[in-house]
Amino acid sequence: MQFMSRLDLEAFDETPFAHVFERTAADGYALTTLAAERAIQPDADQRLYTMYYPVGLDVPLPGGARIDQTYEMWRKAMLENPNSDPAAIFIAKRGDEYVGLTSLELLKDGPAITSMTGVSAVHRGHGLALALKLLSFRYLKEHGYRETRAQNDTTNPPILRLNEKLGYQRLPGRLEWEKPLA
Protein backbone atom coordinates (compact mmCIF):
# COMPACT_ATOMS: atom_id res chain seq x y z
CA MET A 1 0.00 0.00 0.00
CA GLN A 2 1.21 3.48 -0.80
CA PHE A 3 0.30 6.56 1.15
CA MET A 4 1.23 10.21 1.22
CA SER A 5 2.62 11.91 4.33
CA ARG A 6 2.80 15.60 5.02
CA LEU A 7 5.08 17.76 7.11
CA ASP A 8 4.14 21.24 8.30
CA LEU A 9 7.33 23.19 7.60
CA GLU A 10 6.20 26.20 9.60
CA ALA A 11 5.95 24.06 12.74
CA PHE A 12 9.03 21.93 12.04
CA ASP A 13 12.03 22.50 14.32
CA GLU A 14 15.31 21.03 13.13
CA THR A 15 17.11 21.69 16.42
CA PRO A 16 16.84 18.08 17.71
CA PHE A 17 18.47 16.86 14.47
CA ALA A 18 21.14 19.56 13.95
CA HIS A 19 23.90 17.23 15.21
CA VAL A 20 23.59 15.19 12.01
CA PHE A 21 25.52 17.82 10.02
CA GLU A 22 28.51 17.53 12.37
CA ARG A 23 28.30 13.75 12.21
CA THR A 24 28.24 13.55 8.42
CA ALA A 25 31.14 16.02 8.15
CA ALA A 26 33.15 14.09 10.77
CA ASP A 27 32.54 10.91 8.76
CA GLY A 28 34.03 12.60 5.67
CA TYR A 29 30.84 13.51 3.78
CA ALA A 30 29.97 16.80 2.10
CA LEU A 31 26.48 18.01 1.21
CA THR A 32 25.78 20.01 -1.91
CA THR A 33 23.29 20.48 -4.74
CA LEU A 34 23.19 19.40 -8.34
CA ALA A 35 23.33 23.08 -9.33
CA ALA A 36 26.60 23.53 -7.43
CA GLU A 37 28.04 20.29 -8.80
CA ARG A 38 27.23 21.25 -12.38
CA ALA A 39 29.42 24.33 -11.91
CA ILE A 40 32.47 22.17 -11.12
CA GLN A 41 31.71 18.77 -12.67
CA PRO A 42 30.79 18.75 -16.38
CA ASP A 43 29.45 15.20 -16.02
CA ALA A 44 27.49 15.84 -12.79
CA ASP A 45 24.18 14.64 -14.28
CA GLN A 46 25.66 11.33 -15.45
CA ARG A 47 27.47 10.85 -12.14
CA LEU A 48 24.26 11.43 -10.21
CA TYR A 49 22.43 8.89 -12.37
CA THR A 50 25.23 6.35 -11.82
CA MET A 51 24.63 6.65 -8.06
CA TYR A 52 20.84 6.86 -8.40
CA TYR A 53 20.33 3.72 -10.50
CA PRO A 54 21.31 1.08 -7.89
CA VAL A 55 19.69 3.10 -5.11
CA GLY A 56 16.47 3.23 -7.14
CA LEU A 57 16.52 -0.54 -7.52
CA ASP A 58 16.46 -0.79 -3.70
CA VAL A 59 13.21 1.17 -3.39
CA PRO A 60 10.28 -1.20 -2.86
CA LEU A 61 7.20 -0.40 -4.92
CA PRO A 62 3.73 -1.98 -5.10
CA GLY A 63 3.62 -5.45 -6.57
CA GLY A 64 7.37 -5.91 -6.26
CA ALA A 65 8.11 -3.35 -9.00
CA ARG A 66 11.44 -1.53 -8.98
CA ILE A 67 12.66 1.80 -10.28
CA ASP A 68 14.55 0.64 -13.36
CA GLN A 69 15.13 3.66 -15.58
CA THR A 70 17.55 4.26 -18.41
CA TYR A 71 19.58 7.46 -18.23
CA GLU A 72 17.24 9.10 -20.74
CA MET A 73 14.11 8.12 -18.77
CA TRP A 74 15.67 9.32 -15.51
CA ARG A 75 16.83 12.57 -17.07
CA LYS A 76 13.37 13.31 -18.43
CA ALA A 77 11.62 12.46 -15.15
CA MET A 78 14.05 14.08 -12.73
CA LEU A 79 15.94 16.82 -14.55
CA GLU A 80 13.66 17.94 -17.38
CA ASN A 81 10.48 17.87 -15.29
CA PRO A 82 9.01 21.40 -15.18
CA ASN A 83 8.73 21.04 -11.37
CA SER A 84 12.44 20.25 -11.00
CA ASP A 85 15.25 22.61 -10.08
CA PRO A 86 18.93 21.57 -9.85
CA ALA A 87 19.18 23.74 -6.72
CA ALA A 88 16.51 21.49 -5.13
CA ILE A 89 18.36 18.23 -5.79
CA PHE A 90 20.58 17.65 -2.79
CA ILE A 91 23.62 15.39 -3.01
CA ALA A 92 25.79 13.73 -0.39
CA LYS A 93 29.30 12.96 -1.52
CA ARG A 94 32.49 11.53 -0.14
CA GLY A 95 35.45 12.91 -1.98
CA ASP A 96 34.27 13.04 -5.59
CA GLU A 97 31.86 10.10 -5.23
CA TYR A 98 28.14 10.82 -5.09
CA VAL A 99 26.62 8.61 -2.39
CA GLY A 100 23.12 9.95 -1.68
CA LEU A 101 20.40 12.31 -2.81
CA THR A 102 17.10 13.93 -1.98
CA SER A 103 15.20 15.47 -4.86
CA LEU A 104 12.18 17.76 -4.71
CA GLU A 105 9.31 18.42 -7.04
CA LEU A 106 8.36 22.06 -6.62
CA LEU A 107 4.67 22.24 -7.43
CA LYS A 108 3.53 25.72 -8.39
CA ASP A 109 0.12 25.58 -6.68
CA GLY A 110 0.72 23.03 -3.98
CA PRO A 111 3.15 21.57 -1.55
CA ALA A 112 6.60 20.41 -2.50
CA ILE A 113 7.01 16.67 -2.94
CA THR A 114 10.12 14.70 -2.02
CA SER A 115 10.34 12.50 -5.09
CA MET A 116 13.34 10.49 -3.93
CA THR A 117 15.62 10.11 -0.94
CA GLY A 118 18.25 7.42 -1.14
CA VAL A 119 21.76 6.53 -0.07
CA SER A 120 24.14 4.00 -1.61
CA ALA A 121 24.08 0.78 0.41
CA VAL A 122 27.70 0.99 1.59
CA HIS A 123 27.19 4.55 2.91
CA ARG A 124 24.00 3.96 4.89
CA GLY A 125 24.04 4.45 8.65
CA HIS A 126 25.85 7.81 8.67
CA GLY A 127 22.76 10.03 8.87
CA LEU A 128 22.96 11.09 5.23
CA ALA A 129 19.26 10.65 4.42
CA LEU A 130 18.37 12.72 7.48
CA ALA A 131 20.89 15.44 6.60
CA LEU A 132 19.68 15.61 3.00
CA LYS A 133 16.05 15.86 4.07
CA LEU A 134 16.92 18.65 6.53
CA LEU A 135 18.69 20.57 3.75
CA SER A 136 15.61 20.17 1.58
CA PHE A 137 13.43 21.58 4.40
CA ARG A 138 15.71 24.61 4.70
CA TYR A 139 15.48 25.18 0.96
CA LEU A 140 11.70 24.91 1.01
CA LYS A 141 11.31 27.31 3.93
CA GLU A 142 13.60 29.83 2.20
CA HIS A 143 11.41 29.60 -0.90
CA GLY A 144 8.10 30.12 0.89
CA TYR A 145 6.79 26.55 1.05
CA ARG A 146 4.71 25.77 4.11
CA GLU A 147 4.32 22.05 3.56
CA THR A 148 6.19 19.16 2.05
CA ARG A 149 4.91 15.72 1.22
CA ALA A 150 6.37 12.31 0.57
CA GLN A 151 4.76 9.25 -0.96
CA ASN A 152 5.98 5.94 0.39
CA ASP A 153 5.14 2.29 0.24
CA THR A 154 4.46 0.37 3.44
CA THR A 155 7.20 -2.08 2.42
CA ASN A 156 9.90 0.59 2.91
CA PRO A 157 10.40 0.66 6.71
CA PRO A 158 13.67 2.68 6.76
CA ILE A 159 12.19 5.74 5.04
CA LEU A 160 8.93 5.36 6.96
CA ARG A 161 10.86 5.45 10.26
CA LEU A 162 12.84 8.49 9.12
CA ASN A 163 9.72 10.36 8.04
CA GLU A 164 7.98 9.50 11.31
CA LYS A 165 11.03 10.69 13.29
CA LEU A 166 10.89 14.00 11.39
CA GLY A 167 7.20 14.44 12.22
CA TYR A 168 5.50 13.58 8.93
CA GLN A 169 1.81 12.83 9.39
CA ARG A 170 0.26 10.08 7.29
CA LEU A 171 -2.58 11.05 5.02
CA PRO A 172 -5.19 8.49 3.95
CA GLY A 173 -3.61 5.73 1.88
CA ARG A 174 -4.73 3.82 -1.16
CA LEU A 175 -4.77 0.15 -1.88
CA GLU A 176 -4.04 -1.31 -5.28
CA TRP A 177 -5.07 -4.76 -6.43
CA GLU A 178 -3.84 -6.46 -9.52
CA LYS A 179 -5.69 -9.27 -11.23
CA PRO A 180 -4.06 -11.06 -14.13
CA LEU A 181 -6.47 -11.38 -17.04
CA ALA A 182 -4.92 -14.51 -18.47
Order of alpha helices (4+ residues) and beta strands (2+ residues): beta-alpha-beta-alpha-alpha-alpha-beta-beta-beta-alpha-beta-alpha-beta
